Structure formats: structure tokens, C-alpha cells
């Protein structure tokens, strides 16, 4: 039996001691924010007095804590509750489930989800994809009578890019016209990349914009060969769309970009063994 080359993923159970003890949770945050020792958040001095859970700078006399100037300082939740929220975010949770798990108000749970999704949208690793890219669009929205999929009036369009052997990035777009798709592709894919698409005419201008465009007509054959296909991005839709539909009773235009960012971040970091630490580090850098 072949063993995975990746270490065992650390989950909520492994963080049980941090969830049960707020002081322990704050010490974890200290080790992530200041791995080489606490520094003043005002003057960056290492000459610090430790005052139980707070600090004071010897040079500028600034008083601060590990949560100062972070999203945690603006929250009524404890750090231990944030750790639990991140663990549930990893496996997928909606606002009502998070409210029940954290024992907080529903609006607080919704705000936590919005913050987590906004932080994942700032991931610098996927700002621009390059190499061999598969592009395809998907449509989100409740079932209604009439046309389904492309061209349905009640559907919200999402354009997805899958870097072969790399990252996935999806973006909500107002429409799927040639102008919109061309501009979004130019903004998110490096020039000179190879773009595989289906035969949709809105992709026709990509070759004129400096991309190597290889379309494939699905009405003739779904997969042309081992290279010319869009199976990667279509498999991504097949995995994330049913999960999102089952988790959220209603997906609105306001919430859809955050849900897309959540799905992208979870997929792109699926091989990271410590998702909770990764998200804590991301949240420490995120300050809206």
C-alpha cells in the first residue's frame, strides 16, 4: 500500500488545546506573528516589556497586544473561537452552522465568514496564472423555469481558470461577452500563456491578445486528445458547485464572489498540512 508523500493534515482535533484555552490560543498567535520574538507594532523595536498578555515598548512606550492592529482586535470573539471558526471553514460551514458552533449571534457568524472569505481573496499566489491554462464559465443560481446554463437570465456567470499542475482562480463576471472575457483573461493570465477553451465564440479574440488559444468544439467530441481539453476546470465545477448548492440555501450576487474565493483557496491549499495556521497567518496580514 502506497503511503502519501504529504504529512498528515492537522485538523480541529489537533487544535483542541488551543480551542479550550484562550491563553494557549493567544500564545499560538504570538508564535505565528512574531516567530523571532515580539516587536513593537509602532517602531518595530525588539526591546519589549512583557506584561502578562500585553506588551510595552521600551523605546517608544507604546502599549500593545498580539491582536493589536489585526482583525482579531476588532472582533468580539476570542482567538480560540477564531481557531474553531477556521477549522470549520476548512471543511465547509454556513452562517447558521457557525453561529451554533461558536455560540454567538448570527450576524457575528456571518461577519466571520465574510472576513475569512475576504482574506482568502487576497492570496498573492494566484494573482496571475501562467503556462497552460484551461478556461471555462459556469452559472450559479436557483432552478427556475426556462433556459438553463449559458444564456439563462436568472443565472450569475463565473469565469474560471485552471492552471495545469497549479492554481485555480474563479471570478464573477457581469456577462460572457467577448469584450468581458477578453479583458478578464488579460487581467488574470500572463501574456504568452496557452489557453484551452471550448468552442464558445466569446473566446475567439484571445489569440489577438497575445495568447496561444486552442479551442475545442464539444459538439464534435468532448475530449480531442490528452492535451486539448478542459477537463480540469470542468472537474472543478463538478466538485464545487454541488457542495455550494447543498451548503447554502441561497446564493446571492453579493455573496457569490466570497464563495468563489473560499472554494479557490481551499482547493489551492488542499495539500497544506496545517490549514488553520495558514489562515491565521493570512488573517494577521489582512486588515480591511
N, C-alpha and C positions, 0 to 999 in steps of 0.2 A: 504493500500500500504506500503510495507516494505521499510524502508529507509536504505541506505548503511551505514555500520559501519565506513566507511572511510570518512574523511573530503573532502570537495570539492577541486578538484585539481586546483592549481594555474597555469594559462596559460599566454600566451603572453599579453592578455588584462590586467591582474593584474600587469604586469611589465611595463605598458605603460609609467609611470612617469620616470622609470629608463632609458627606451629607448630614451625618449625625452630629457633627461637632463644628460649630461656626468658627471657633478659634483655629481649628485644624484647617478649615477651608480657607481662611484668610492667610494662613502660613503658606498654603499651596499657591495662592495668588502672589504672594511676595516672591517666592522662588521662581515664578514664571516672569513676573515683571522686572525683577532685579536679580538675575541669576548670579551676579558677582557682588551682591550686597546692595542695600538700599541707597538711593541717591536722591538728593533734593530735587523736587519737580520744578523748582523755580530757577535755581542757579546751577544745578547738576553737580553739586558738591558731594563728595563721599564722606565728609565729616558730619556724622549724624548722631544725635542722641536718640536712643530707643526708649520710648515711654509707653510700656505695656504694648498696646496695639497701634499706637501712633508714633510719629517721629517728629523731631525738631532739628532744623539745620543749625549747625554751629556757626556758619559763616553769615547767613542772611536772616537767621532766627525764624524762618518760615515753618509753620506748623502744618503737618500733612499726615495722611494715612495712605495705605496701599490702594484705596479706592479713589483717592483724590484725582480730579481731572479725568475720570473714566466714567463710562456709562453706569457702573455699579454705584457711584456716588449719587446719581440722580434717581435711584430706584428705592422703593420701599422694601424690596425683597432682600433677604440676606444672601451672602455669597454662596452659602450652602444650597439655597433654593435655586440659584442660578445654575449651579453644577447639576442639580437634578433636572432642571429645565433643558439643559444642553443634552443630557443623556436621553431624555425623551424626544428631543428634537432629532437626534440621530436616527432613532427607529421610526419616527413619524408620529406627530400628535397634532390635534387641532386645539382651538382655543378652549373649548369646553373640557376636553380631557386634561389640558394643562391646568385649568382652574381647579379641577378636582384633585389633581396630584399635588399641587403646591399649597392648596388651602387658601387661595387668595381670591380677590374679586375677578369677575370675568374680564373687565376692562384692563386689569393689570396683566392677566394672562395673554390677552390679545396684544398688548404693548410689548410684552416679552417676545412674542412670536415676530412682531414687526421689526424689533431690534435685531433679532437673530438673522432674519432674512436680509435686512439691510446690510448687516456686517458681512454676510456671505457674498453679497453682490459686489463688495469692494475687493474681492480676491484678485490680487495683482497677477497671478499666474495665468489667467485666461483673458487678459485684456485684448490680446490679438493672437489669433491662431495662425499657423503656417504649415506648409508641407502639403500633404494630401488631405483634402477636406471634403466631407460629404455634407451636402446641404439639402434640406427638405423643410416643408412647412406643415404644421399641424393646426388643428382647430379645436378650441375649447368652448364649452357652453352646454347648457342643458338640452335634453331632447325635446324637439318641437316638431310640429307637422311641417312638411315642406322639404326643401332641398337640404341635404346633409353634406358636411365637409366643405370643400372648396366652393365658394360662391354663396354659402348659406348666410343670410342676413343677421341671424341671431348668434353667429359664432365669432369668437375672437381668434385672430390669427397669431401664431407664434412661429417665428423663423428659427430653425435650429442648424447648428454647425457642429460636425463631429470630426475632430482631428484623428486620423487613423493612428492608433498607438499613443494617443494623447488625450487632450481635454475635450469636453463638450460645453457648448455655450448656446443658450436659447434666449431669444428676445421677443417681446411682444411688439408687433408691428401694426400700424393702423390699417394697412391693406397689403395686398400682394401684387401690386402693380410693378411693372418693370423698373420704374424710377425708384420706388421704395426698396425693392430687393437689391438693386444695384448699389444704392447708397449704403444700406446696412452691411452689405458684403464688403464694401470698400473700407468701412469703419472698423470691421472686426476680423478681417483676414488680410494677412500680409501680401503685398503685390508679388506676383510671380508664382503663387501657390496654384496647385491643381485642384479644381473644384468639380466634384462629381454630383450631378443632379438628375432628376427625371426629365421628361420632355416638356415640362411646363414652359410656355413661351416667355414668361417673365424673367427667365434666367438667360435669355438669348444675348443680352448685352454684356455679359461678364467677360467674354473674350476680348471685347473692345476696350475693356478697362484694365488690361494687363494681367488677367488671369488665364490659365490654361483650362478652358472649360470643356468637360467631357460629359455631354448629356446622354441619357439612355431612355428610350421610349418603352415604358412599362406595358403599353398595349400590345407590343410585339412579343417581348419576352421580359419576364420580371428581373432576371439576372442575366446579363450578357456574357460575362466571364468572371474569373476570380478577382479581377481588378475593377471592371466597370460595373459598379452597383452602388446602392445607397443603403445597404443592409444595416450598417452600423447605426445611423441616425434613426432609421425606421424601427430598429430594435429598441432604441432608447425611448421612442414614443410608446412602443408596445409595453414597456416596463413602467414608465412613469405616469402615463395618462390614466390607466385603470386604478392605480394607487391613489392618485389625486382625486379621482372621481369618487372613490369609496370613502376617503378620509374627510372630504369637505362636502357638505350638503349643497353648498352653492359657491361657485367661483365667480367673483365679480371682476370687472376691468381694473379696479383699484388693487385687488389682492393678487391678481394673476402674475405681475412681474416678480413679486416676492416669492410666490410659489415656484416659479421657474428658477429663480436664483437658488432657492432651497434645494430643488432637485439636482441642479447642476453641481452645487458644492458637495452634496452628499455623494454624488456619482464620481466626481473628480478626486475625492479624498477617500474613496472606499477602501483603499489599500493602506491607509494610515492607521497604525495600530492604536493610536490614542487620540480619538476624535475630540474628546472633552478638553484635553489640554490644548489641542489645536484651536478649538473655538474660543477658549479663554484667552489665548494669545491674540486671536483676531479681535475679540471684544475690547481688549486693553488698548488696541490701536484705533478702535472705532469710537469716534466721539462726534455725534451729529450736531 
